[in-house]
C-alpha cells in the first residue's frame, strides 16, 4: 500500500509531468526527422551527376578550369535545331557547361527572388525598377531548354501516364524543401502510374537533378522542365498581356511577379495540354480517377453550405476547355498585381460565378472537404 501511495505521489508531481511531456515532444521530433531524412537527403550525402578526375598539378588545375565540362541529364528524346547547343543522343541531353556557368548557378542558388519588387514605392518607381530589372529576369528569356518545352512535355506525357499532373515552381531550387517533397510523394503514391511535370527553370538544372533524385530513385515519373511563356500563352487572351508586361506597359504590382506568373502558367498549361494542376502544399490522400473539369470550394456560406470562394490551387480540366479560355481572358483584362488573390482564387471565383452554368461547360464545384478540408 505504501509503495502505491509513493508511486501515485511521483506521477502527480510537477517534475514528473514536465519530464513526461518533454519525452513525448522529443519522440515526435525524432520520428518526424527520420521521416523527412528518408525522403529529403542532406547536402552531405548528395553525389555529383558526374565525376571528374582530380588534377595533380597546378598547371592541370588551370587547364581543367579552362575546359568545358560535359554534363549529362537523363530526359526524354526531343528534336532540337542543329544550331542549338543541346545535343540529343540515346535519350540523353548533353549540355556544354563552362566553369563560369557552374559558378553562376551556385550564386543564383543563394540570391533572393529577383521578382519581388521593393516595398513602399510608387507605381511609377516600381515600373522603372521593373524596366531596369527586366533584362536580367531569366523567366522571360528564351533559351534552348525553354524552346524545347513543348516537345519535352509531349514526349513525357506519352510515357504511359494514367493521369497527367502539373506543378509550378518559380522559386530558387534550394527552397524546394520537405513540405514540397511530401506533396509530391503523397501525390505519386496515391496516383500510381501517373506523371508529374514540374514547370521550373531552377529545378531543370544539375542542382535540380540532385534535389529530385530521392523521388526519381523511387520510380516516380517526374520531369522538371523550363517553361516557355511565349508558346504557352500563344493564341490565348494572355498573349497580349505578356507582351505588355515585357514592354513595361503594365504595372507588375506590389506582390511578387512570380505569384502572378504562376497563376498564369497553371491556366495556360491546362488549356494547352489538359490534366490536373496542384500547388506544392497539398497532402494527397486519394487518387484523381474520375475527376473531370472540376475545382474546389475553399470557403462556404455557413447557413446554406453553398460555395462562397473558389481556389485555383487544385484544378482538373480537359485540354482546351472553354472556361480556361475565360480564365485567361479575365486574367489579362483585369490584371492587378497589388491585390492578393485578384489574379488567382478571386479571378476563378468571379468567372465561375458569371459563366459557370454555361451549357456545355459541365463544370463541377467540389465541396470544402475535397481539396481544402483544413482552412
RAZI-V399098 format. One record per residue. RES is the residue in one letter. PHI is phi in degrees with one decimal (999 if undefined). Layout:
res=RES phi=PHI
res=RES phi=PHI
This chain:
res=X phi=999
res=X phi=-65.0
res=X phi=-65.6
res=X phi=-63.1
res=X phi=-64.1
res=X phi=-63.9
res=X phi=-62.4
res=X phi=-65.7
res=X phi=-62.1
res=X phi=-65.4
res=X phi=-72.2
res=X phi=-88.9
res=X phi=-74.7
res=X phi=-60.4
res=X phi=-64.5
res=X phi=-60.7
res=X phi=-63.3
res=X phi=-64.4
res=X phi=-63.6
res=X phi=-63.2
res=X phi=-62.3
res=X phi=-63.8
res=X phi=-64.9
res=X phi=-65.3
res=X phi=-60.8
res=X phi=-63.1
res=X phi=-63.2
res=X phi=-62.9
res=X phi=-62.8
res=X phi=-63.2
res=X phi=-63.0
res=X phi=-63.8
res=X phi=-64.0
res=X phi=-63.3
res=X phi=-64.5
res=X phi=-72.3
res=X phi=-62.7
res=X phi=-57.7
res=X phi=-104.7
res=X phi=-119.0
res=X phi=-65.2
res=X phi=-76.6
res=X phi=-63.6
res=X phi=-66.9
res=X phi=-109.6
res=X phi=-73.1
res=X phi=-119.3
res=X phi=-68.5
res=X phi=-67.2
res=X phi=-132.2
res=X phi=-106.9
res=X phi=-111.8
res=X phi=-63.4
res=X phi=-88.0
res=X phi=-65.9
res=X phi=-105.0
res=X phi=-125.9
res=X phi=-58.6
res=X phi=-62.7
res=X phi=-66.3
res=X phi=-61.2
res=X phi=-63.5
res=X phi=-64.4
res=X phi=-65.9
res=X phi=-67.6
res=X phi=-89.4
res=X phi=-83.5
res=X phi=-99.8
res=X phi=-85.5
res=X phi=-101.2
res=X phi=-104.0
res=X phi=-106.8
res=X phi=-127.5
res=X phi=-68.1
res=X phi=-160.2
res=X phi=-81.7
res=X phi=-65.0
res=X phi=-150.4
res=X phi=-91.4
res=X phi=-129.2
res=X phi=-56.9
res=X phi=-60.4
res=X phi=-78.5
res=X phi=-70.8
res=X phi=-84.3
res=X phi=-88.0
res=X phi=-111.2
res=X phi=-109.6
res=X phi=-150.9
res=X phi=52.7
res=X phi=62.4
res=X phi=-122.5
res=X phi=-92.2
res=X phi=-110.9
res=X phi=-113.9
res=X phi=-69.4
res=X phi=-129.8
res=X phi=-88.5
res=X phi=-59.9
res=X phi=-61.8
res=X phi=-67.8
res=X phi=-62.3
res=X phi=-66.8
res=X phi=-63.4
res=X phi=-62.3
res=X phi=-63.8
res=X phi=-66.6
res=X phi=-60.3
res=X phi=-66.7
res=X phi=-110.5
res=X phi=-85.4
res=X phi=-68.3
res=X phi=-60.8
res=X phi=-75.7
res=X phi=-94.9
res=X phi=-97.6
res=X phi=-74.5
res=X phi=-61.9
res=X phi=-84.5
res=X phi=56.6
res=X phi=-126.9
res=X phi=-76.0
res=X phi=-58.5
res=X phi=-63.8
res=X phi=-65.3
res=X phi=-66.2
res=X phi=-67.9
res=X phi=-67.5
res=X phi=-59.3
res=X phi=-66.1
res=X phi=-61.4
res=X phi=-72.2
res=X phi=-79.6
res=X phi=-52.4
res=X phi=-60.6
res=X phi=-97.7
res=X phi=-81.0
res=X phi=-65.2
res=X phi=-62.5
res=X phi=-95.1
res=X phi=-84.3
res=X phi=-93.2
res=X phi=-129.4
res=X phi=-59.4
res=X phi=-68.9
res=X phi=-67.2
res=X phi=-68.0
res=X phi=-89.5
res=X phi=-52.8
res=X phi=-61.1
res=X phi=-63.0
res=X phi=-65.8
res=X phi=-65.4
res=X phi=-62.2
res=X phi=-61.4
res=X phi=-68.0
res=X phi=-69.3
res=X phi=-89.9
res=X phi=-85.2
res=X phi=50.4
res=X phi=-89.1
res=X phi=-65.1
res=X phi=-140.5
res=X phi=-98.4
res=X phi=-106.8
res=X phi=-131.8
res=X phi=-134.3
res=X phi=-119.0
res=X phi=-135.1
res=X phi=-103.4
res=X phi=-85.4
res=X phi=-58.9
res=X phi=-59.7
res=X phi=-63.4
res=X phi=-90.6
res=X phi=-76.4
res=X phi=-114.9
res=X phi=-55.9
res=X phi=-61.8
res=X phi=-71.5
res=X phi=-60.5
res=X phi=-63.2
res=X phi=-62.0
res=X phi=-68.5
res=X phi=-62.0
res=X phi=-67.1
res=X phi=-62.5
res=X phi=-71.4
res=X phi=-72.2
res=X phi=-79.5
res=X phi=-129.7
res=X phi=-61.2
res=X phi=68.8
res=X phi=-93.9
res=X phi=-122.9
res=X phi=-124.5
res=X phi=-101.6
res=X phi=-94.2
res=X phi=-80.9
res=X phi=-162.8
res=X phi=-73.1
res=X phi=-71.5
res=X phi=-87.7
res=X phi=-89.1
res=X phi=-145.2
res=X phi=-61.1
res=X phi=-63.8
res=X phi=-63.3
res=X phi=-58.2
res=X phi=-65.1
res=X phi=-65.4
res=X phi=-85.8
res=X phi=-56.6
res=X phi=-61.2
res=X phi=-81.4
res=X phi=-65.6
res=X phi=-65.8
res=X phi=-90.5
res=X phi=87.5
res=X phi=-71.1
res=X phi=-86.7
res=X phi=-132.1
res=X phi=-129.4
res=X phi=-91.1
res=X phi=-138.9
res=X phi=-73.1
res=X phi=-74.6
res=X phi=-116.9
res=X phi=-59.0
res=X phi=-60.8
res=X phi=-72.8
res=X phi=-65.5
res=X phi=-98.0
res=X phi=-59.8
res=X phi=63.6
res=X phi=-126.3
res=X phi=-60.7
res=X phi=-80.0
res=X phi=-62.5
res=X phi=-66.3
res=X phi=-59.6
res=X phi=-62.3
res=X phi=-62.5
res=X phi=-68.5
res=X phi=-68.4
res=X phi=-73.4
res=X phi=-92.1
res=X phi=55.0
res=X phi=-94.2
res=X phi=-127.0
res=X phi=-70.6
res=X phi=-66.1
res=X phi=94.1
res=X phi=-78.4
res=X phi=-79.5
res=X phi=-56.3
res=X phi=-65.0
res=X phi=-60.2
res=X phi=-65.6
res=X phi=-66.8
res=X phi=-67.6
res=X phi=-63.7
res=X phi=-59.1
res=X phi=-70.8
res=X phi=-61.8
res=X phi=-63.1
res=X phi=-69.2
res=X phi=-67.4
res=X phi=-70.3
res=X phi=-69.6
res=X phi=-65.5
res=X phi=-81.2
res=X phi=-123.1
res=X phi=74.3
res=X phi=134.7
res=X phi=-122.9
res=X phi=-106.7
res=X phi=-138.9
res=X phi=-70.4
res=X phi=-94.8
res=X phi=-122.7
res=X phi=-96.8
res=X phi=-109.9
res=X phi=-90.9
res=X phi=-108.1
res=X phi=-134.3
res=X phi=-81.3
res=X phi=-101.5
res=X phi=-60.5
res=X phi=90.1
res=X phi=-85.1
res=X phi=-141.8
res=X phi=49.3
res=X phi=-134.0
res=X phi=-131.9
res=X phi=-122.8
res=X phi=-77.4
res=X phi=-104.2
res=X phi=-144.3
res=X phi=-131.6
res=X phi=-75.3
res=X phi=-63.2
res=X phi=-71.2
res=X phi=-105.5
res=X phi=65.2
res=X phi=-80.2
res=X phi=-66.5
res=X phi=-113.0
res=X phi=-133.5
res=X phi=-104.4
res=X phi=-139.8
res=X phi=-97.0
res=X phi=-73.6
res=X phi=-141.2
res=X phi=-143.5
res=X phi=-126.5
res=X phi=-146.2
res=X phi=-70.8
res=X phi=-57.9
res=X phi=72.5
res=X phi=-59.4
res=X phi=-60.9
res=X phi=-72.1
res=X phi=-66.4
res=X phi=-62.0
res=X phi=-63.1
res=X phi=-60.8
res=X phi=-63.0
res=X phi=-67.0
res=X phi=-64.9
res=X phi=-57.9
res=X phi=-72.1
res=X phi=-90.2
res=X phi=-119.9
res=X phi=-54.9
res=X phi=-146.0
res=X phi=-82.8
res=X phi=-105.9
res=X phi=-103.9
res=X phi=-62.7
res=X phi=80.8
res=X phi=-62.3
res=X phi=-96.9
res=X phi=-120.5
res=X phi=-61.7
res=X phi=-72.0
res=X phi=-63.7
res=X phi=-59.0
res=X phi=-63.2
res=X phi=-60.7
res=X phi=-67.7
res=X phi=-67.8
res=X phi=-64.8
res=X phi=-86.2
res=X phi=-127.7
res=X phi=-60.0
res=X phi=-93.7
res=X phi=-60.2
res=X phi=-55.4
res=X phi=94.3
res=X phi=-72.8
res=X phi=48.6
res=X phi=-88.5
res=X phi=-114.6
res=X phi=-105.4
res=X phi=-79.6
res=X phi=-68.7
res=X phi=-56.9
res=X phi=-73.8
res=X phi=-68.4
res=X phi=-113.1
res=X phi=-130.4
res=X phi=-69.4
res=X phi=-114.3
res=X phi=-130.6
